[in-house]
Amino acid sequence: MPLRDYGAASARVARRAVRRPRLGREERLVFVVGCPRSGTTFLAGALGAQPGFVDLGEVTPWKAAIPELYGAAEDETARELRRILERVRTLGLALGLRGVEQTPETAHVLRAALAAYPRALAVHSLRDGRDVVCSLLERGWLSRDRGGTDDAGLAYGPHARFWVEPERREEFERASDARRAAWAWRRYVEAARAAAPERTLELRYERLAGDGDGAADEVAAFLGSDAMALRRAFGSFRDSSIGRWRRELAPEQLADIEAEAGPLLAELGYG
Protein backbone atom coordinates (compact mmCIF):
# COMPACT_ATOMS: atom_id res chain seq x y z
CA MET A 1 0.00 0.00 0.00
CA PRO A 2 1.53 3.36 -1.07
CA LEU A 3 2.54 5.77 1.67
CA ARG A 4 0.05 8.32 0.33
CA ASP A 5 -2.76 5.97 1.36
CA TYR A 6 -1.42 5.85 4.90
CA GLY A 7 -1.21 9.62 4.76
CA ALA A 8 -4.82 10.03 3.68
CA ALA A 9 -6.10 7.59 6.31
CA SER A 10 -3.97 9.18 9.05
CA ALA A 11 -5.02 12.71 8.10
CA ARG A 12 -8.68 11.75 8.39
CA VAL A 13 -8.07 10.20 11.81
CA ALA A 14 -6.05 13.24 12.95
CA ARG A 15 -8.90 15.60 12.06
CA ARG A 16 -11.18 13.61 14.33
CA ALA A 17 -8.67 12.96 17.11
CA VAL A 18 -7.40 16.53 17.50
CA ARG A 19 -10.64 17.56 19.20
CA ARG A 20 -10.21 15.00 21.97
CA PRO A 21 -6.50 14.37 22.67
CA ARG A 22 -5.46 11.84 25.32
CA LEU A 23 -2.06 10.70 26.45
CA GLY A 24 -0.90 7.11 26.71
CA ARG A 25 -1.72 4.12 24.54
CA GLU A 26 -5.29 2.85 24.50
CA GLU A 27 -5.60 -0.86 23.71
CA ARG A 28 -9.38 -1.23 24.10
CA LEU A 29 -10.23 -0.77 20.44
CA VAL A 30 -13.61 -1.55 18.92
CA PHE A 31 -14.09 -3.31 15.59
CA VAL A 32 -17.45 -2.65 13.95
CA VAL A 33 -18.16 -5.41 11.45
CA GLY A 34 -21.02 -6.53 9.26
CA CYS A 35 -21.98 -6.88 5.64
CA PRO A 36 -21.64 -3.65 3.65
CA ARG A 37 -24.88 -1.62 3.75
CA SER A 38 -25.76 -2.99 7.20
CA GLY A 39 -25.29 0.21 9.20
CA THR A 40 -21.60 -0.12 10.05
CA THR A 41 -20.87 3.50 9.13
CA PHE A 42 -23.62 4.90 11.35
CA LEU A 43 -22.75 2.62 14.22
CA ALA A 44 -19.01 3.38 14.11
CA GLY A 45 -19.71 7.10 13.89
CA ALA A 46 -21.98 6.93 16.94
CA LEU A 47 -19.44 4.95 18.94
CA GLY A 48 -16.58 7.18 17.82
CA ALA A 49 -18.44 10.30 18.99
CA GLN A 50 -18.35 9.16 22.61
CA PRO A 51 -15.89 10.73 25.07
CA GLY A 52 -12.53 8.99 24.82
CA PHE A 53 -13.31 7.33 21.47
CA VAL A 54 -12.48 8.21 17.87
CA ASP A 55 -14.00 6.88 14.66
CA LEU A 56 -11.08 5.70 12.52
CA GLY A 57 -13.34 5.14 9.52
CA GLU A 58 -12.48 2.39 7.07
CA VAL A 59 -8.68 2.39 7.28
CA THR A 60 -7.70 2.05 3.63
CA PRO A 61 -4.38 0.16 4.01
CA TRP A 62 -6.08 -2.24 6.44
CA LYS A 63 -8.95 -2.86 4.01
CA ALA A 64 -6.57 -3.36 1.08
CA ALA A 65 -4.53 -5.94 3.03
CA ILE A 66 -7.39 -8.20 4.09
CA PRO A 67 -7.84 -10.17 0.83
CA GLU A 68 -4.18 -11.21 0.89
CA LEU A 69 -4.18 -11.96 4.62
CA TYR A 70 -7.37 -14.03 4.49
CA GLY A 71 -6.47 -17.67 4.99
CA ALA A 72 -2.98 -16.95 6.33
CA ALA A 73 -1.87 -18.09 9.78
CA GLU A 74 -3.73 -16.19 12.49
CA ASP A 75 -0.60 -14.97 14.25
CA GLU A 76 0.87 -13.68 10.99
CA THR A 77 -2.37 -11.90 10.11
CA ALA A 78 -2.60 -10.41 13.60
CA ARG A 79 0.92 -9.01 13.41
CA GLU A 80 0.32 -7.40 10.03
CA LEU A 81 -3.05 -5.94 10.98
CA ARG A 82 -1.58 -4.44 14.14
CA ARG A 83 1.39 -3.02 12.22
CA ILE A 84 -0.96 -1.28 9.78
CA LEU A 85 -3.35 0.10 12.36
CA GLU A 86 -0.66 1.26 14.78
CA ARG A 87 1.00 3.21 11.99
CA VAL A 88 -2.27 4.98 11.19
CA ARG A 89 -3.06 5.61 14.86
CA THR A 90 0.43 7.00 15.45
CA LEU A 91 0.39 9.28 12.41
CA GLY A 92 -3.17 10.30 13.26
CA LEU A 93 -2.22 11.26 16.85
CA ALA A 94 -4.88 8.88 18.15
CA LEU A 95 -2.94 6.38 20.27
CA GLY A 96 -4.58 7.58 23.49
CA LEU A 97 -8.12 7.15 22.19
CA ARG A 98 -10.31 4.07 21.82
CA GLY A 99 -10.21 3.70 18.07
CA VAL A 100 -13.34 2.41 16.31
CA GLU A 101 -12.38 0.66 13.05
CA GLN A 102 -15.31 0.07 10.72
CA THR A 103 -14.09 -1.90 7.69
CA PRO A 104 -16.83 -4.48 6.97
CA GLU A 105 -14.29 -6.98 5.59
CA THR A 106 -12.73 -7.22 9.04
CA ALA A 107 -15.50 -9.75 9.73
CA HIS A 108 -13.46 -12.26 7.73
CA VAL A 109 -10.29 -11.79 9.81
CA LEU A 110 -11.95 -10.85 13.08
CA ARG A 111 -10.25 -13.51 15.18
CA ALA A 112 -6.86 -12.20 14.04
CA ALA A 113 -7.87 -8.57 14.65
CA LEU A 114 -8.93 -9.43 18.19
CA ALA A 115 -5.73 -11.42 18.69
CA ALA A 116 -3.78 -8.33 17.59
CA TYR A 117 -5.56 -6.33 20.31
CA PRO A 118 -6.35 -8.66 23.23
CA ARG A 119 -8.36 -5.95 25.03
CA ALA A 120 -10.44 -5.06 21.97
CA LEU A 121 -14.11 -5.91 21.42
CA ALA A 122 -16.29 -6.21 18.33
CA VAL A 123 -19.81 -5.06 17.53
CA HIS A 124 -21.58 -6.82 14.68
CA SER A 125 -24.17 -4.69 12.90
CA LEU A 126 -26.76 -7.15 11.59
CA ARG A 127 -29.46 -6.13 9.10
CA ASP A 128 -32.20 -8.02 7.27
CA GLY A 129 -30.42 -9.59 4.31
CA ARG A 130 -33.23 -8.72 1.93
CA ASP A 131 -32.87 -5.01 2.67
CA VAL A 132 -29.09 -5.38 2.32
CA VAL A 133 -29.61 -6.91 -1.13
CA CYS A 134 -31.74 -3.91 -2.15
CA SER A 135 -29.01 -1.52 -1.06
CA LEU A 136 -26.21 -3.52 -2.70
CA LEU A 137 -28.18 -3.67 -5.95
CA GLU A 138 -28.65 0.10 -5.78
CA ARG A 139 -24.90 0.61 -5.31
CA GLY A 140 -24.03 -1.93 -7.98
CA TRP A 141 -20.78 -3.01 -6.35
CA LEU A 142 -21.31 -6.68 -7.28
CA SER A 143 -23.21 -6.07 -10.49
CA ARG A 144 -22.24 -7.47 -13.85
CA ASP A 145 -22.09 -4.07 -15.56
CA ARG A 146 -20.10 -2.28 -12.83
CA GLY A 147 -16.46 -1.30 -13.38
CA GLY A 148 -13.93 0.70 -11.40
CA THR A 149 -12.48 0.22 -7.93
CA ASP A 150 -13.16 1.31 -4.38
CA ASP A 151 -10.92 3.56 -2.27
CA ALA A 152 -8.71 0.59 -1.36
CA GLY A 153 -8.16 -0.29 -5.02
CA LEU A 154 -10.41 -3.37 -4.86
CA ALA A 155 -12.36 -3.94 -8.09
CA TYR A 156 -16.13 -3.74 -8.37
CA GLY A 157 -18.05 -6.17 -10.56
CA PRO A 158 -19.18 -9.83 -10.61
CA HIS A 159 -15.82 -11.52 -10.03
CA ALA A 160 -15.44 -13.86 -7.06
CA ARG A 161 -14.05 -12.16 -3.97
CA PHE A 162 -11.74 -13.73 -1.42
CA TRP A 163 -14.72 -14.66 0.76
CA VAL A 164 -16.41 -16.84 -1.87
CA GLU A 165 -16.04 -20.55 -1.24
CA PRO A 166 -13.24 -21.81 -3.57
CA GLU A 167 -15.35 -24.61 -5.01
CA ARG A 168 -18.15 -22.15 -5.90
CA ARG A 169 -16.20 -19.33 -7.54
CA GLU A 170 -17.47 -20.03 -11.05
CA GLU A 171 -21.02 -20.37 -9.75
CA PHE A 172 -20.74 -16.99 -8.04
CA GLU A 173 -19.65 -15.30 -11.25
CA ARG A 174 -22.55 -16.83 -13.22
CA ALA A 175 -25.15 -15.96 -10.59
CA SER A 176 -27.68 -13.14 -10.82
CA ASP A 177 -26.83 -9.80 -9.22
CA ALA A 178 -29.43 -10.46 -6.49
CA ARG A 179 -27.98 -13.86 -5.66
CA ARG A 180 -24.44 -12.47 -5.51
CA ALA A 181 -25.64 -9.78 -3.09
CA ALA A 182 -27.38 -12.37 -0.91
CA TRP A 183 -24.21 -14.47 -1.07
CA ALA A 184 -22.18 -11.55 0.24
CA TRP A 185 -24.62 -10.97 3.10
CA ARG A 186 -24.53 -14.65 4.09
CA ARG A 187 -20.74 -14.91 4.05
CA TYR A 188 -20.16 -11.69 6.02
CA VAL A 189 -22.77 -12.60 8.62
CA GLU A 190 -21.47 -16.16 8.99
CA ALA A 191 -17.92 -14.87 9.44
CA ALA A 192 -18.86 -12.21 12.00
CA ARG A 193 -20.95 -14.62 14.06
CA ALA A 194 -18.39 -17.43 14.09
CA ALA A 195 -15.18 -15.51 14.86
CA ALA A 196 -15.24 -14.73 18.57
CA PRO A 197 -18.77 -14.70 20.03
CA GLU A 198 -17.45 -14.17 23.56
CA ARG A 199 -15.97 -10.82 22.50
CA THR A 200 -18.63 -9.77 20.00
CA LEU A 201 -21.97 -8.05 20.57
CA GLU A 202 -24.56 -8.50 17.85
CA LEU A 203 -26.74 -5.44 17.28
CA ARG A 204 -29.72 -5.53 14.96
CA TYR A 205 -29.98 -2.57 12.61
CA GLU A 206 -33.76 -2.58 12.95
CA ARG A 207 -33.49 -2.18 16.72
CA LEU A 208 -31.95 1.26 16.29
CA ALA A 209 -35.29 2.40 14.87
CA GLY A 210 -37.52 0.72 17.45
CA ASP A 211 -35.49 0.68 20.66
CA GLY A 212 -32.56 3.05 20.28
CA ASP A 213 -32.24 3.73 24.00
CA GLY A 214 -32.26 0.05 24.88
CA ALA A 215 -29.71 -0.66 22.18
CA ALA A 216 -27.49 2.15 23.45
CA ASP A 217 -27.66 0.85 27.01
CA GLU A 218 -26.68 -2.66 25.91
CA VAL A 219 -23.78 -1.49 23.74
CA ALA A 220 -22.53 0.91 26.42
CA ALA A 221 -22.59 -1.85 29.04
CA PHE A 222 -20.67 -4.16 26.71
CA LEU A 223 -18.01 -1.53 25.99
CA GLY A 224 -17.92 0.02 29.44
CA SER A 225 -18.79 3.45 28.06
CA ASP A 226 -21.23 6.29 28.75
CA ALA A 227 -24.79 5.12 28.08
CA MET A 228 -26.28 8.62 27.98
CA ALA A 229 -23.75 9.80 25.40
CA LEU A 230 -24.52 6.80 23.25
CA ARG A 231 -28.27 7.33 23.65
CA ARG A 232 -27.82 10.82 22.24
CA ALA A 233 -25.78 9.49 19.32
CA PHE A 234 -28.27 6.73 18.54
CA GLY A 235 -31.08 9.27 18.78
CA SER A 236 -30.04 10.68 15.40
CA PHE A 237 -30.80 7.38 13.64
CA ARG A 238 -33.34 7.81 10.85
CA ASP A 239 -34.13 5.20 8.25
CA SER A 240 -37.26 4.83 6.16
CA SER A 241 -35.79 1.94 4.18
CA ILE A 242 -36.46 -0.83 6.68
CA GLY A 243 -38.57 -3.39 4.84
CA ARG A 244 -37.85 -1.86 1.44
CA TRP A 245 -37.44 -5.34 -0.02
CA ARG A 246 -41.22 -5.73 0.01
CA ARG A 247 -41.54 -2.84 -2.47
CA GLU A 248 -38.43 -3.28 -4.56
CA LEU A 249 -37.59 -6.93 -5.09
CA ALA A 250 -39.18 -8.95 -7.87
CA PRO A 251 -40.36 -12.53 -7.20
CA GLU A 252 -37.41 -13.99 -9.13
CA GLN A 253 -34.98 -11.91 -7.05
CA LEU A 254 -36.59 -13.10 -3.82
CA ALA A 255 -36.32 -16.67 -5.10
CA ASP A 256 -32.60 -16.19 -5.74
CA ILE A 257 -32.11 -14.71 -2.26
CA GLU A 258 -34.01 -17.60 -0.69
CA ALA A 259 -31.94 -20.13 -2.63
CA GLU A 260 -28.66 -18.62 -1.41
CA ALA A 261 -29.43 -17.34 2.07
CA GLY A 262 -32.85 -18.68 3.04
CA PRO A 263 -31.71 -20.90 5.94
CA LEU A 264 -29.68 -18.11 7.54
CA LEU A 265 -32.52 -15.60 7.10
CA ALA A 266 -34.87 -18.05 8.80
CA GLU A 267 -32.38 -18.80 11.60
CA LEU A 268 -32.11 -15.09 12.36
CA GLY A 269 -35.87 -14.55 12.26
CA TYR A 270 -35.88 -12.67 8.97
CA GLY A 271 -37.44 -15.49 6.95
C-alpha positions as MATLAB code, in Angstrom:
seq = 'MPLRDYGAASARVARRAVRRPRLGREERLVFVVGCPRSGTTFLAGALGAQPGFVDLGEVTPWKAAIPELYGAAEDETARELRRILERVRTLGLALGLRGVEQTPETAHVLRAALAAYPRALAVHSLRDGRDVVCSLLERGWLSRDRGGTDDAGLAYGPHARFWVEPERREEFERASDARRAAWAWRRYVEAARAAAPERTLELRYERLAGDGDGAADEVAAFLGSDAMALRRAFGSFRDSSIGRWRRELAPEQLADIEAEAGPLLAELGYG';
ca = [
       0.000    0.000    0.000;
       1.526    3.362   -1.071;
       2.540    5.770    1.670;
       0.050    8.318    0.331;
      -2.763    5.974    1.362;
      -1.418    5.846    4.900;
      -1.205    9.625    4.757;
      -4.823   10.026    3.678;
      -6.099    7.586    6.305;
      -3.971    9.179    9.046;
      -5.018   12.715    8.100;
      -8.678   11.747    8.390;
      -8.068   10.205   11.809;
      -6.053   13.236   12.947;
      -8.897   15.603   12.064;
     -11.183   13.613   14.326;
      -8.666   12.965   17.115;
      -7.398   16.527   17.499;
     -10.640   17.559   19.195;
     -10.209   14.997   21.973;
      -6.502   14.368   22.672;
      -5.464   11.838   25.317;
      -2.056   10.700   26.453;
      -0.898    7.110   26.712;
      -1.719    4.118   24.537;
      -5.291    2.853   24.499;
      -5.602   -0.859   23.706;
      -9.378   -1.227   24.105;
     -10.227   -0.767   20.444;
     -13.608   -1.548   18.924;
     -14.088   -3.307   15.592;
     -17.448   -2.649   13.949;
     -18.160   -5.412   11.450;
     -21.021   -6.532    9.261;
     -21.983   -6.877    5.638;
     -21.639   -3.654    3.647;
     -24.878   -1.618    3.748;
     -25.756   -2.991    7.201;
     -25.288    0.212    9.197;
     -21.602   -0.121   10.048;
     -20.872    3.495    9.129;
     -23.622    4.903   11.348;
     -22.745    2.616   14.224;
     -19.009    3.381   14.110;
     -19.712    7.101   13.892;
     -21.985    6.931   16.936;
     -19.435    4.945   18.938;
     -16.577    7.176   17.820;
     -18.438   10.295   18.989;
     -18.351    9.159   22.611;
     -15.893   10.728   25.066;
     -12.534    8.987   24.817;
     -13.308    7.334   21.469;
     -12.479    8.211   17.867;
     -14.001    6.882   14.664;
     -11.078    5.700   12.524;
     -13.341    5.142    9.519;
     -12.477    2.386    7.070;
      -8.677    2.388    7.279;
      -7.698    2.048    3.626;
      -4.381    0.162    4.009;
      -6.081   -2.237    6.440;
      -8.951   -2.862    4.011;
      -6.570   -3.365    1.078;
      -4.526   -5.936    3.030;
      -7.389   -8.198    4.094;
      -7.845  -10.168    0.831;
      -4.181  -11.205    0.887;
      -4.183  -11.960    4.616;
      -7.370  -14.034    4.487;
      -6.472  -17.671    4.991;
      -2.975  -16.945    6.329;
      -1.873  -18.092    9.781;
      -3.727  -16.192   12.487;
      -0.603  -14.967   14.252;
       0.874  -13.683   10.988;
      -2.369  -11.903   10.110;
      -2.604  -10.410   13.597;
       0.923   -9.008   13.411;
       0.323   -7.403   10.028;
      -3.048   -5.942   10.983;
      -1.582   -4.436   14.138;
       1.387   -3.022   12.221;
      -0.964   -1.282    9.785;
      -3.347    0.104   12.362;
      -0.661    1.263   14.777;
       1.003    3.206   11.987;
      -2.265    4.975   11.189;
      -3.059    5.613   14.859;
       0.426    7.003   15.447;
       0.394    9.281   12.408;
      -3.171   10.304   13.264;
      -2.218   11.264   16.848;
      -4.877    8.884   18.149;
      -2.938    6.379   20.274;
      -4.576    7.577   23.487;
      -8.124    7.155   22.189;
     -10.305    4.068   21.822;
     -10.214    3.704   18.074;
     -13.336    2.406   16.308;
     -12.377    0.662   13.051;
     -15.307    0.071   10.724;
     -14.087   -1.902    7.692;
     -16.833   -4.483    6.966;
     -14.286   -6.982    5.587;
     -12.730   -7.220    9.044;
     -15.496   -9.752    9.733;
     -13.463  -12.265    7.725;
     -10.294  -11.793    9.806;
     -11.954  -10.850   13.077;
     -10.247  -13.509   15.175;
      -6.864  -12.200   14.040;
      -7.871   -8.572   14.649;
      -8.927   -9.431   18.189;
      -5.727  -11.420   18.693;
      -3.780   -8.332   17.590;
      -5.563   -6.329   20.306;
      -6.348   -8.662   23.232;
      -8.358   -5.954   25.034;
     -10.444   -5.061   21.973;
     -14.111   -5.908   21.424;
     -16.287   -6.207   18.334;
     -19.808   -5.062   17.531;
     -21.577   -6.823   14.682;
     -24.169   -4.690   12.902;
     -26.761   -7.153   11.587;
     -29.456   -6.126    9.096;
     -32.201   -8.016    7.268;
     -30.415   -9.591    4.314;
     -33.234   -8.725    1.933;
     -32.867   -5.014    2.666;
     -29.091   -5.381    2.322;
     -29.609   -6.909   -1.130;
     -31.740   -3.914   -2.145;
     -29.009   -1.519   -1.059;
     -26.205   -3.515   -2.699;
     -28.183   -3.670   -5.948;
     -28.654    0.096   -5.776;
     -24.900    0.613   -5.308;
     -24.030   -1.934   -7.978;
     -20.778   -3.015   -6.348;
     -21.314   -6.682   -7.278;
     -23.214   -6.069  -10.492;
     -22.239   -7.472  -13.854;
     -22.093   -4.071  -15.558;
     -20.100   -2.283  -12.831;
     -16.462   -1.302  -13.377;
     -13.928    0.700  -11.397;
     -12.476    0.221   -7.930;
     -13.160    1.314   -4.382;
     -10.924    3.556   -2.266;
      -8.706    0.585   -1.364;
      -8.161   -0.292   -5.022;
     -10.415   -3.374   -4.864;
     -12.363   -3.936   -8.088;
     -16.129   -3.743   -8.372;
     -18.047   -6.169  -10.561;
     -19.183   -9.832  -10.610;
     -15.819  -11.516  -10.027;
     -15.441  -13.864   -7.061;
     -14.052  -12.157   -3.966;
     -11.736  -13.729   -1.421;
     -14.717  -14.663    0.758;
     -16.407  -16.839   -1.872;
     -16.036  -20.554   -1.237;
     -13.239  -21.805   -3.570;
     -15.353  -24.614   -5.012;
     -18.146  -22.152   -5.896;
     -16.203  -19.333   -7.539;
     -17.468  -20.029  -11.053;
     -21.018  -20.374   -9.751;
     -20.741  -16.989   -8.037;
     -19.648  -15.297  -11.251;
     -22.545  -16.832  -13.219;
     -25.154  -15.964  -10.590;
     -27.678  -13.143  -10.822;
     -26.834   -9.797   -9.224;
     -29.429  -10.456   -6.486;
     -27.976  -13.860   -5.663;
     -24.442  -12.467   -5.507;
     -25.639   -9.780   -3.092;
     -27.378  -12.371   -0.914;
     -24.205  -14.469   -1.071;
     -22.183  -11.554    0.245;
     -24.625  -10.972    3.098;
     -24.534  -14.649    4.087;
     -20.745  -14.911    4.050;
     -20.163  -11.692    6.016;
     -22.770  -12.605    8.621;
     -21.471  -16.156    8.993;
     -17.924  -14.868    9.445;
     -18.862  -12.210   11.999;
     -20.948  -14.619   14.063;
     -18.386  -17.427   14.094;
     -15.183  -15.511   14.860;
     -15.235  -14.735   18.570;
     -18.767  -14.698   20.029;
     -17.452  -14.171   23.561;
     -15.965  -10.823   22.498;
     -18.628   -9.768   19.996;
     -21.965   -8.052   20.569;
     -24.556   -8.499   17.852;
     -26.739   -5.441   17.279;
     -29.716   -5.530   14.957;
     -29.980   -2.571   12.610;
     -33.764   -2.581   12.950;
     -33.490   -2.182   16.719;
     -31.955    1.258   16.285;
     -35.293    2.401   14.875;
     -37.523    0.721   17.446;
     -35.485    0.682   20.657;
     -32.564    3.048   20.283;
     -32.237    3.731   24.005;
     -32.263    0.049   24.884;
     -29.709   -0.663   22.177;
     -27.487    2.154   23.448;
     -27.655    0.853   27.010;
     -26.680   -2.658   25.911;
     -23.784   -1.494   23.743;
     -22.527    0.914   26.424;
     -22.594   -1.851   29.042;
     -20.672   -4.158   26.709;
     -18.011   -1.530   25.985;
     -17.919    0.021   29.444;
     -18.792    3.452   28.063;
     -21.233    6.294   28.753;
     -24.792    5.121   28.079;
     -26.285    8.623   27.976;
     -23.748    9.801   25.401;
     -24.523    6.797   23.247;
     -28.269    7.333   23.648;
     -27.820   10.820   22.242;
     -25.779    9.494   19.315;
     -28.274    6.727   18.537;
     -31.076    9.270   18.783;
     -30.043   10.685   15.399;
     -30.804    7.379   13.642;
     -33.338    7.814   10.855;
     -34.127    5.204    8.251;
     -37.263    4.827    6.160;
     -35.790    1.936    4.177;
     -36.461   -0.833    6.683;
     -38.570   -3.386    4.844;
     -37.853   -1.862    1.439;
     -37.437   -5.339   -0.022;
     -41.221   -5.730    0.008;
     -41.543   -2.841   -2.470;
     -38.427   -3.275   -4.559;
     -37.590   -6.926   -5.088;
     -39.177   -8.951   -7.868;
     -40.360  -12.530   -7.199;
     -37.414  -13.985   -9.125;
     -34.978  -11.914   -7.052;
     -36.593  -13.095   -3.824;
     -36.316  -16.668   -5.098;
     -32.597  -16.187   -5.737;
     -32.108  -14.714   -2.256;
     -34.011  -17.599   -0.689;
     -31.935  -20.128   -2.632;
     -28.655  -18.623   -1.414;
     -29.429  -17.344    2.069;
     -32.846  -18.676    3.039;
     -31.707  -20.900    5.936;
     -29.684  -18.105    7.538;
     -32.521  -15.599    7.105;
     -34.870  -18.046    8.804;
     -32.380  -18.803   11.597;
     -32.109  -15.094   12.355;
     -35.868  -14.550   12.264;
     -35.875  -12.669    8.970;
     -37.442  -15.488    6.947;
];
